[in-house]
Amino acid sequence: MAESIYKIIEVVGTSKTSWEDAAKNAVETAGKTLEDLRVGEIVKFDMTIDKGKVSSYRARVNISFKYRAED
């Protein structure tokens, strides 16, 4: 069996509802253009504040996917 190589990228998802939805949005949006996603790791949660109230949630996610070298 050949050894596999994975690339890791960092993406930030946002949601007006929750950090969970923000992370889900990050992974699902990345999955529209990247293939063979493997693992998502939450790196950081934060939020934006407007007039003293939370206006959106943000999740920074490291996503790994299988690297395919060009032939």
Summary of the structure (lengths in Angstrom):
residues: 71
radius of gyration: 14.9
end to end distance: 18.6
largest distance: 56.7
contacts: 176
relative contact order: 0.34
helix: 17%
strand: 54%
